[in-house]
Amino acid sequence: MWKPTRLLALCLAAALLIAAAVWGAARLLHDPVDDCLDAGGSWNYDVEDCSFTENYETPR
């Protein structure tokens, strides 16, 4: 009875570790500027905000 419980705990720990790695990778790859521009907005780099009514120029 001890081995199935240990195996279940090991599988649960591995699943949690994989889920945390996938979540962390998704957070690292998320780019709010790209998401804003893809949606048709304009990104204000000074205040780091997306606007769909104003057109901001890209800093050079």
PDB file of N, CA, C and O in Angstrom, chain B, residues numbered from 101:
ATOM      1  N   MET B 101       0.822  -1.193   0.000  1.00  0.00           N
ATOM      2  CA  MET B 101       0.000   0.000   0.000  1.00  0.00           C
ATOM      3  C   MET B 101       0.866   1.256   0.000  1.00  0.00           C
ATOM      4  O   MET B 101       0.409   2.327  -0.399  1.00  0.00           O
ATOM      5  N   TRP B 102       2.092   1.129   0.438  1.00  0.00           N
ATOM      6  CA  TRP B 102       2.964   2.295   0.527  1.00  0.00           C
ATOM      7  C   TRP B 102       3.444   2.742  -0.847  1.00  0.00           C
ATOM      8  O   TRP B 102       3.519   3.945  -1.095  1.00  0.00           O
ATOM      9  N   LYS B 103       3.770   1.823  -1.746  1.00  0.00           N
ATOM     10  CA  LYS B 103       4.317   2.165  -3.055  1.00  0.00           C
ATOM     11  C   LYS B 103       3.316   2.898  -3.954  1.00  0.00           C
ATOM     12  O   LYS B 103       3.716   3.855  -4.617  1.00  0.00           O
ATOM     13  N   PRO B 104       2.044   2.507  -4.014  1.00  0.00           N
ATOM     14  CA  PRO B 104       1.099   3.263  -4.853  1.00  0.00           C
ATOM     15  C   PRO B 104       0.923   4.709  -4.375  1.00  0.00           C
ATOM     16  O   PRO B 104       0.777   5.616  -5.195  1.00  0.00           O
ATOM     17  N   THR B 105       0.936   4.926  -3.080  1.00  0.00           N
ATOM     18  CA  THR B 105       0.809   6.283  -2.542  1.00  0.00           C
ATOM     19  C   THR B 105       2.031   7.118  -2.912  1.00  0.00           C
ATOM     20  O   THR B 105       1.913   8.291  -3.265  1.00  0.00           O
ATOM     21  N   ARG B 106       3.195   6.499  -2.826  1.00  0.00           N
ATOM     22  CA  ARG B 106       4.430   7.199  -3.181  1.00  0.00           C
ATOM     23  C   ARG B 106       4.452   7.526  -4.679  1.00  0.00           C
ATOM     24  O   ARG B 106       4.870   8.617  -5.068  1.00  0.00           O
ATOM     25  N   LEU B 107       4.007   6.592  -5.515  1.00  0.00           N
ATOM     26  CA  LEU B 107       3.955   6.808  -6.952  1.00  0.00           C
ATOM     27  C   LEU B 107       2.965   7.916  -7.299  1.00  0.00           C
ATOM     28  O   LEU B 107       3.241   8.751  -8.160  1.00  0.00           O
ATOM     29  N   LEU B 108       1.822   7.923  -6.638  1.00  0.00           N
ATOM     30  CA  LEU B 108       0.826   8.961  -6.864  1.00  0.00           C
ATOM     31  C   LEU B 108       1.375  10.335  -6.472  1.00  0.00           C
ATOM     32  O   LEU B 108       1.162  11.310  -7.193  1.00  0.00           O
ATOM     33  N   ALA B 109       2.065  10.423  -5.358  1.00  0.00           N
ATOM     34  CA  ALA B 109       2.657  11.681  -4.921  1.00  0.00           C
ATOM     35  C   ALA B 109       3.732  12.151  -5.896  1.00  0.00           C
ATOM     36  O   ALA B 109       3.839  13.344  -6.180  1.00  0.00           O
ATOM     37  N   LEU B 110       4.523  11.218  -6.405  1.00  0.00           N
ATOM     38  CA  LEU B 110       5.569  11.558  -7.367  1.00  0.00           C
ATOM     39  C   LEU B 110       4.959  12.071  -8.676  1.00  0.00           C
ATOM     40  O   LEU B 110       5.444  13.049  -9.244  1.00  0.00           O
ATOM     41  N   CYS B 111       3.903  11.415  -9.153  1.00  0.00           N
ATOM     42  CA  CYS B 111       3.223  11.861 -10.379  1.00  0.00           C
ATOM     43  C   CYS B 111       2.583  13.235 -10.186  1.00  0.00           C
ATOM     44  O   CYS B 111       2.637  14.075 -11.084  1.00  0.00           O
ATOM     45  N   LEU B 112       1.991  13.463  -9.043  1.00  0.00           N
ATOM     46  CA  LEU B 112       1.381  14.760  -8.760  1.00  0.00           C
ATOM     47  C   LEU B 112       2.439  15.860  -8.714  1.00  0.00           C
ATOM     48  O   LEU B 112       2.225  16.948  -9.247  1.00  0.00           O
ATOM     49  N   ALA B 113       3.564  15.584  -8.087  1.00  0.00           N
ATOM     50  CA  ALA B 113       4.652  16.562  -8.028  1.00  0.00           C
ATOM     51  C   ALA B 113       5.195  16.856  -9.426  1.00  0.00           C
ATOM     52  O   ALA B 113       5.484  18.008  -9.747  1.00  0.00           O
ATOM     53  N   ALA B 114       5.333  15.833 -10.249  1.00  0.00           N
ATOM     54  CA  ALA B 114       5.825  16.022 -11.613  1.00  0.00           C
ATOM     55  C   ALA B 114       4.831  16.839 -12.435  1.00  0.00           C
ATOM     56  O   ALA B 114       5.237  17.711 -13.203  1.00  0.00           O
ATOM     57  N   ALA B 115       3.542  16.571 -12.284  1.00  0.00           N
ATOM     58  CA  ALA B 115       2.521  17.327 -13.008  1.00  0.00           C
ATOM     59  C   ALA B 115       2.529  18.796 -12.583  1.00  0.00           C
ATOM     60  O   ALA B 115       2.407  19.685 -13.426  1.00  0.00           O
ATOM     61  N   LEU B 116       2.669  19.052 -11.310  1.00  0.00           N
ATOM     62  CA  LEU B 116       2.737  20.439 -10.827  1.00  0.00           C
ATOM     63  C   LEU B 116       3.986  21.149 -11.341  1.00  0.00           C
ATOM     64  O   LEU B 116       3.927  22.329 -11.688  1.00  0.00           O
ATOM     65  N   LEU B 117       5.097  20.453 -11.392  1.00  0.00           N
ATOM     66  CA  LEU B 117       6.335  21.040 -11.903  1.00  0.00           C
ATOM     67  C   LEU B 117       6.209  21.374 -13.387  1.00  0.00           C
ATOM     68  O   LEU B 117       6.654  22.437 -13.820  1.00  0.00           O
ATOM     69  N   ILE B 118       5.616  20.489 -14.159  1.00  0.00           N
ATOM     70  CA  ILE B 118       5.423  20.743 -15.590  1.00  0.00           C
ATOM     71  C   ILE B 118       4.468  21.910 -15.794  1.00  0.00           C
ATOM     72  O   ILE B 118       4.714  22.769 -16.640  1.00  0.00           O
ATOM     73  N   ALA B 119       3.381  21.951 -15.029  1.00  0.00           N
ATOM     74  CA  ALA B 119       2.421  23.054 -15.151  1.00  0.00           C
ATOM     75  C   ALA B 119       3.077  24.389 -14.804  1.00  0.00           C
ATOM     76  O   ALA B 119       2.827  25.392 -15.473  1.00  0.00           O
ATOM     77  N   ALA B 120       3.901  24.413 -13.780  1.00  0.00           N
ATOM     78  CA  ALA B 120       4.590  25.642 -13.396  1.00  0.00           C
ATOM     79  C   ALA B 120       5.578  26.080 -14.480  1.00  0.00           C
ATOM     80  O   ALA B 120       5.723  27.275 -14.738  1.00  0.00           O
ATOM     81  N   ALA B 121       6.248  25.134 -15.107  1.00  0.00           N
ATOM     82  CA  ALA B 121       7.201  25.463 -16.175  1.00  0.00           C
ATOM     83  C   ALA B 121       6.476  26.033 -17.391  1.00  0.00           C
ATOM     84  O   ALA B 121       6.947  27.001 -17.989  1.00  0.00           O
ATOM     85  N   VAL B 122       5.348  25.454 -17.764  1.00  0.00           N
ATOM     86  CA  VAL B 122       4.581  25.960 -18.903  1.00  0.00           C
ATOM     87  C   VAL B 122       4.040  27.347 -18.604  1.00  0.00           C
ATOM     88  O   VAL B 122       4.107  28.232 -19.457  1.00  0.00           O
ATOM     89  N   TRP B 123       3.508  27.552 -17.415  1.00  0.00           N
ATOM     90  CA  TRP B 123       2.989  28.866 -17.017  1.00  0.00           C
ATOM     91  C   TRP B 123       4.108  29.907 -17.022  1.00  0.00           C
ATOM     92  O   TRP B 123       3.903  31.025 -17.496  1.00  0.00           O
ATOM     93  N   GLY B 124       5.270  29.564 -16.511  1.00  0.00           N
ATOM     94  CA  GLY B 124       6.396  30.492 -16.475  1.00  0.00           C
ATOM     95  C   GLY B 124       6.884  30.847 -17.870  1.00  0.00           C
ATOM     96  O   GLY B 124       7.207  32.004 -18.139  1.00  0.00           O
ATOM     97  N   ALA B 125       6.939  29.874 -18.748  1.00  0.00           N
ATOM     98  CA  ALA B 125       7.369  30.142 -20.122  1.00  0.00           C
ATOM     99  C   ALA B 125       6.375  31.057 -20.831  1.00  0.00           C
ATOM    100  O   ALA B 125       6.774  31.945 -21.584  1.00  0.00           O
ATOM    101  N   ALA B 126       5.096  30.846 -20.594  1.00  0.00           N
ATOM    102  CA  ALA B 126       4.078  31.707 -21.211  1.00  0.00           C
ATOM    103  C   ALA B 126       4.203  33.134 -20.701  1.00  0.00           C
ATOM    104  O   ALA B 126       4.013  34.078 -21.468  1.00  0.00           O
ATOM    105  N   ARG B 127       4.518  33.311 -19.433  1.00  0.00           N
ATOM    106  CA  ARG B 127       4.680  34.656 -18.862  1.00  0.00           C
ATOM    107  C   ARG B 127       5.906  35.354 -19.448  1.00  0.00           C
ATOM    108  O   ARG B 127       5.881  36.566 -19.663  1.00  0.00           O
ATOM    109  N   LEU B 128       6.971  34.609 -19.706  1.00  0.00           N
ATOM    110  CA  LEU B 128       8.179  35.200 -20.264  1.00  0.00           C
ATOM    111  C   LEU B 128       7.993  35.615 -21.717  1.00  0.00           C
ATOM    112  O   LEU B 128       8.598  36.588 -22.167  1.00  0.00           O
ATOM    113  N   LEU B 129       7.166  34.888 -22.448  1.00  0.00           N
ATOM    114  CA  LEU B 129       6.978  35.157 -23.864  1.00  0.00           C
ATOM    115  C   LEU B 129       5.882  36.185 -24.150  1.00  0.00           C
ATOM    116  O   LEU B 129       5.729  36.625 -25.289  1.00  0.00           O
ATOM    117  N   HIS B 130       5.125  36.567 -23.127  1.00  0.00           N
ATOM    118  CA  HIS B 130       4.044  37.537 -23.302  1.00  0.00           C
ATOM    119  C   HIS B 130       4.629  38.932 -23.521  1.00  0.00           C
ATOM    120  O   HIS B 130       5.444  39.397 -22.724  1.00  0.00           O
ATOM    121  N   ASP B 131       4.212  39.603 -24.606  1.00  0.00           N
ATOM    122  CA  ASP B 131       4.693  40.942 -24.918  1.00  0.00           C
ATOM    123  C   ASP B 131       3.487  41.868 -25.085  1.00  0.00           C
ATOM    124  O   ASP B 131       2.781  41.772 -26.089  1.00  0.00           O
ATOM    125  N   PRO B 132       3.235  42.759 -24.129  1.00  0.00           N
ATOM    126  CA  PRO B 132       2.055  43.619 -24.225  1.00  0.00           C
ATOM    127  C   PRO B 132       2.098  44.577 -25.411  1.00  0.00           C
ATOM    128  O   PRO B 132       1.051  44.922 -25.959  1.00  0.00           O
ATOM    129  N   VAL B 133       3.291  45.011 -25.815  1.00  0.00           N
ATOM    130  CA  VAL B 133       3.396  45.916 -26.972  1.00  0.00           C
ATOM    131  C   VAL B 133       2.943  45.198 -28.229  1.00  0.00           C
ATOM    132  O   VAL B 133       2.169  45.742 -29.016  1.00  0.00           O
ATOM    133  N   ASP B 134       3.421  43.983 -28.419  1.00  0.00           N
ATOM    134  CA  ASP B 134       3.055  43.206 -29.593  1.00  0.00           C
ATOM    135  C   ASP B 134       1.559  42.889 -29.600  1.00  0.00           C
ATOM    136  O   ASP B 134       0.911  42.956 -30.644  1.00  0.00           O
ATOM    137  N   ASP B 135       1.021  42.549 -28.445  1.00  0.00           N
ATOM    138  CA  ASP B 135      -0.411  42.268 -28.351  1.00  0.00           C
ATOM    139  C   ASP B 135      -1.237  43.498 -28.710  1.00  0.00           C
ATOM    140  O   ASP B 135      -2.257  43.388 -29.391  1.00  0.00           O
ATOM    141  N   CYS B 136      -0.803  44.661 -28.256  1.00  0.00           N
ATOM    142  CA  CYS B 136      -1.506  45.911 -28.553  1.00  0.00           C
ATOM    143  C   CYS B 136      -1.485  46.209 -30.049  1.00  0.00           C
ATOM    144  O   CYS B 136      -2.522  46.509 -30.642  1.00  0.00           O
ATOM    145  N   LEU B 137      -0.317  46.127 -30.651  1.00  0.00           N
ATOM    146  CA  LEU B 137      -0.190  46.435 -32.073  1.00  0.00           C
ATOM    147  C   LEU B 137      -0.930  45.422 -32.936  1.00  0.00           C
ATOM    148  O   LEU B 137      -1.513  45.789 -33.956  1.00  0.00           O
ATOM    149  N   ASP B 138      -0.914  44.143 -32.538  1.00  0.00           N
ATOM    150  CA  ASP B 138      -1.638  43.118 -33.282  1.00  0.00           C
ATOM    151  C   ASP B 138      -3.150  43.354 -33.245  1.00  0.00           C
ATOM    152  O   ASP B 138      -3.866  43.006 -34.184  1.00  0.00           O
ATOM    153  N   ALA B 139      -3.621  43.946 -32.153  1.00  0.00           N
ATOM    154  CA  ALA B 139      -5.058  44.208 -32.010  1.00  0.00           C
ATOM    155  C   ALA B 139      -5.480  45.495 -32.718  1.00  0.00           C
ATOM    156  O   ALA B 139      -6.665  45.827 -32.742  1.00  0.00           O
ATOM    157  N   GLY B 140      -4.515  46.225 -33.299  1.00  0.00           N
ATOM    158  CA  GLY B 140      -4.845  47.451 -34.026  1.00  0.00           C
ATOM    159  C   GLY B 140      -4.699  48.707 -33.199  1.00  0.00           C
ATOM    160  O   GLY B 140      -5.142  49.776 -33.621  1.00  0.00           O
ATOM    161  N   GLY B 141      -4.092  48.607 -32.034  1.00  0.00           N
ATOM    162  CA  GLY B 141      -3.902  49.763 -31.168  1.00  0.00           C
ATOM    163  C   GLY B 141      -2.582  50.450 -31.426  1.00  0.00           C
ATOM    164  O   GLY B 141      -1.808  50.056 -32.298  1.00  0.00           O
ATOM    165  N   SER B 142      -2.347  51.483 -30.649  1.00  0.00           N
ATOM    166  CA  SER B 142      -1.100  52.241 -30.714  1.00  0.00           C
ATOM    167  C   SER B 142      -0.500  52.253 -29.317  1.00  0.00           C
ATOM    168  O   SER B 142      -1.189  52.573 -28.349  1.00  0.00           O
ATOM    169  N   TRP B 143       0.775  51.908 -29.204  1.00  0.00           N
ATOM    170  CA  TRP B 143       1.427  51.798 -27.898  1.00  0.00           C
ATOM    171  C   TRP B 143       2.109  53.109 -27.537  1.00  0.00           C
ATOM    172  O   TRP B 143       2.893  53.641 -28.324  1.00  0.00           O
ATOM    173  N   ASN B 144       1.815  53.633 -26.349  1.00  0.00           N
ATOM    174  CA  ASN B 144       2.471  54.820 -25.822  1.00  0.00           C
ATOM    175  C   ASN B 144       3.626  54.349 -24.942  1.00  0.00           C
ATOM    176  O   ASN B 144       3.412  53.838 -23.843  1.00  0.00           O
ATOM    177  N   TYR B 145       4.852  54.527 -25.437  1.00  0.00           N
ATOM    178  CA  TYR B 145       6.031  54.033 -24.725  1.00  0.00           C
ATOM    179  C   TYR B 145       6.336  54.830 -23.463  1.00  0.00           C
ATOM    180  O   TYR B 145       6.980  54.314 -22.549  1.00  0.00           O
ATOM    181  N   ASP B 146       5.881  56.080 -23.399  1.00  0.00           N
ATOM    182  CA  ASP B 146       6.158  56.899 -22.214  1.00  0.00           C
ATOM    183  C   ASP B 146       5.393  56.410 -20.991  1.00  0.00           C
ATOM    184  O   ASP B 146       5.951  56.358 -19.895  1.00  0.00           O
ATOM    185  N   VAL B 147       4.142  56.057 -21.160  1.00  0.00           N
ATOM    186  CA  VAL B 147       3.325  55.605 -20.031  1.00  0.00           C
ATOM    187  C   VAL B 147       3.034  54.102 -20.083  1.00  0.00           C
ATOM    188  O   VAL B 147       2.336  53.570 -19.221  1.00  0.00           O
ATOM    189  N   GLU B 148       3.577  53.420 -21.106  1.00  0.00           N
ATOM    190  CA  GLU B 148       3.403  51.984 -21.290  1.00  0.00           C
ATOM    191  C   GLU B 148       1.929  51.603 -21.258  1.00  0.00           C
ATOM    192  O   GLU B 148       1.489  50.831 -20.406  1.00  0.00           O
ATOM    193  N   ASP B 149       1.168  52.166 -22.213  1.00  0.00           N
ATOM    194  CA  ASP B 149      -0.258  51.932 -22.278  1.00  0.00           C
ATOM    195  C   ASP B 149      -0.685  51.796 -23.737  1.00  0.00           C
ATOM    196  O   ASP B 149      -0.082  52.390 -24.631  1.00  0.00           O
ATOM    197  N   CYS B 150      -1.715  51.017 -23.961  1.00  0.00           N
ATOM    198  CA  CYS B 150      -2.252  50.804 -25.297  1.00  0.00           C
ATOM    199  C   CYS B 150      -3.479  51.690 -25.481  1.00  0.00           C
ATOM    200  O   CYS B 150      -4.315  51.802 -24.585  1.00  0.00           O
ATOM    201  N   SER B 151      -3.578  52.314 -26.647  1.00  0.00           N
ATOM    202  CA  SER B 151      -4.733  53.151 -26.942  1.00  0.00           C
ATOM    203  C   SER B 151      -5.267  52.793 -28.320  1.00  0.00           C
ATOM    204  O   SER B 151      -4.514  52.548 -29.262  1.00  0.00           O
ATOM    205  N   PHE B 152      -6.584  52.771 -28.404  1.00  0.00           N
ATOM    206  CA  PHE B 152      -7.227  52.514 -29.683  1.00  0.00           C
ATOM    207  C   PHE B 152      -7.815  53.794 -30.278  1.00  0.00           C
ATOM    208  O   PHE B 152      -8.411  53.763 -31.355  1.00  0.00           O
ATOM    209  N   THR B 153      -7.645  54.927 -29.571  1.00  0.00           N
ATOM    210  CA  THR B 153      -8.173  56.203 -30.071  1.00  0.00           C
ATOM    211  C   THR B 153      -7.077  57.183 -30.454  1.00  0.00           C
ATOM    212  O   THR B 153      -7.302  58.063 -31.286  1.00  0.00           O
ATOM    213  N   GLU B 154      -5.901  57.050 -29.867  1.00  0.00           N
ATOM    214  CA  GLU B 154      -4.773  57.943 -30.161  1.00  0.00           C
ATOM    215  C   GLU B 154      -3.750  57.205 -31.009  1.00  0.00           C
ATOM    216  O   GLU B 154      -3.622  55.984 -30.922  1.00  0.00           O
ATOM    217  N   ASN B 155      -3.028  57.949 -31.824  1.00  0.00           N
ATOM    218  CA  ASN B 155      -1.933  57.368 -32.600  1.00  0.00           C
ATOM    219  C   ASN B 155      -0.620  57.944 -32.097  1.00  0.00           C
ATOM    220  O   ASN B 155      -0.366  59.143 -32.221  1.00  0.00           O
ATOM    221  N   TYR B 156       0.206  57.086 -31.534  1.00  0.00           N
ATOM    222  CA  TYR B 156       1.498  57.490 -30.998  1.00  0.00           C
ATOM    223  C   TYR B 156       2.581  57.082 -31.985  1.00  0.00           C
ATOM    224  O   TYR B 156       2.465  56.051 -32.648  1.00  0.00           O
ATOM    225  N   GLU B 157       3.622  57.880 -32.085  1.00  0.00           N
ATOM    226  CA  GLU B 157       4.745  57.558 -32.971  1.00  0.00           C
ATOM    227  C   GLU B 157       5.733  56.669 -32.227  1.00  0.00           C
ATOM    228  O   GLU B 157       5.891  56.760 -31.009  1.00  0.00           O
ATOM    229  N   THR B 158       6.379  55.821 -32.982  1.00  0.00           N
ATOM    230  CA  THR B 158       7.390  54.943 -32.416  1.00  0.00           C
ATOM    231  C   THR B 158       8.665  55.735 -32.134  1.00  0.00           C
ATOM    232  O   THR B 158       9.136  56.470 -33.002  1.00  0.00           O
ATOM    233  N   PRO B 159       9.238  55.595 -30.917  1.00  0.00           N
ATOM    234  CA  PRO B 159      10.486  56.309 -30.642  1.00  0.00           C
ATOM    235  C   PRO B 159      11.621  55.779 -31.509  1.00  0.00           C
ATOM    236  O   PRO B 159      11.670  54.589 -31.822  1.00  0.00           O
ATOM    237  N   ARG B 160      12.511  56.646 -31.887  1.00  0.00           N
ATOM    238  CA  ARG B 160      13.626  56.244 -32.739  1.00  0.00           C
ATOM    239  C   ARG B 160      14.908  56.169 -31.971  1.00  0.00           C
ATOM    240  O   ARG B 160      15.950  55.844 -32.539  1.00  0.00           O
TER     241      ARG B 160
END
